Amino acid sequence: MKVIRTAVVAAAALMAVSSMAQARECGARPAKPAIPDGKTASDEAMKEAQGKVTNYIKGMNAYLQCVSGEIASAKEEATTVSEDWKKQSDVFVHTPKAQ
């Protein structure tokens, strides 16, 4: 039984590392732009910030869509691994052992 637990822990660790590697394919999370103080900012500073915020929102939406896809893929993979493990674990438990 200890071998089974070790295999489960190893599989979980491998999936976590795999998921992190796939998340890197989405690129870095967009950097949060500086927001000027509306009371003291110039027209030019507000216009510049507006462009940066627009680009940030576009980049963040793309990033979130990518990460969301990676999460769905990781969940599907984890479910498949869990189901396959359950099947093989049941076979192992119910197979007579040679002495």
C-alpha positions in Angstrom: 0.0 0.0 0.0 3.0 2.3 0.7 4.1 1.8 -2.9 0.7 2.9 -4.2 0.7 6.1 -2.0 4.2 6.9 -3.3 3.1 6.5 -6.9 0.1 8.7 -6.3 2.3 11.4 -4.7 4.8 11.2 -7.6 2.1 11.4 -10.2 0.6 14.5 -8.5 4.0 16.2 -8.4 4.6 15.4 -12.0 1.2 16.8 -13.0 1.9 20.0 -11.0 5.3 20.5 -12.7 3.7 19.7 -16.1 0.9 22.3 -15.5 3.4 24.9 -14.5 5.5 24.3 -17.7 2.3 24.5 -19.8 1.2 27.7 -18.1 4.6 29.2 -19.1 3.5 28.8 -22.7 1.0 31.5 -22.1 3.8 34.0 -21.5 4.3 36.3 -18.6 1.3 37.9 -17.0 1.0 41.5 -18.3 2.5 44.1 -16.0 0.0 46.3 -14.2 0.2 49.8 -15.6 0.6 52.8 -13.3 -2.7 54.8 -12.9 -2.2 58.5 -12.5 -4.0 60.5 -9.8 -7.0 62.0 -11.5 -6.8 65.1 -9.3 -3.3 66.1 -10.3 -2.6 64.4 -13.7 -2.2 66.3 -16.9 -4.3 65.6 -20.0 -1.2 64.1 -21.6 -0.6 61.8 -18.6 -4.3 60.6 -18.7 -4.2 60.0 -22.4 -0.9 58.0 -22.1 -2.4 56.0 -19.2 -5.5 55.3 -21.2 -3.5 53.7 -23.9 -1.5 51.6 -21.4 -4.7 50.5 -19.6 -6.3 49.5 -22.9 -3.2 47.5 -23.9 -3.1 45.9 -20.4 -6.7 44.8 -20.6 -6.3 43.3 -24.1 -3.1 41.5 -22.9 -4.7 40.3 -19.7 -7.8 39.0 -21.5 -5.5 37.0 -23.9 -3.5 35.7 -20.9 -6.6 34.7 -19.0 -8.0 32.9 -22.0 -4.7 31.0 -22.4 -4.5 30.1 -18.7 -8.1 29.0 -18.7 -7.4 26.6 -21.6 -4.4 25.2 -19.7 -6.5 24.7 -16.6 -9.2 22.8 -18.5 -6.5 20.7 -20.2 -4.8 19.9 -16.9 -8.2 19.0 -15.3 -8.9 16.6 -18.2 -5.5 15.1 -17.9 -5.7 14.7 -14.1 -9.1 13.0 -14.5 -7.7 10.6 -17.1 -4.7 9.7 -14.9 -6.9 9.2 -11.9 -9.3 6.9 -13.8 -6.4 4.9 -15.3 -4.8 4.6 -11.9 -8.0 3.4 -10.3 -8.4 0.7 -13.0 -4.9 -0.5 -12.7 -5.0 -0.4 -8.9 -8.1 -2.5 -8.9 -6.4 -5.0 -11.2 -3.4 -5.1 -8.9 -5.5 -5.7 -5.8 -7.5 -8.4 -7.4 -4.7 -10.3 -9.1 -3.5 -13.3 -7.2 0.2 -12.9 -6.2 2.7 -15.7 -6.8 4.4 -16.9 -3.7 
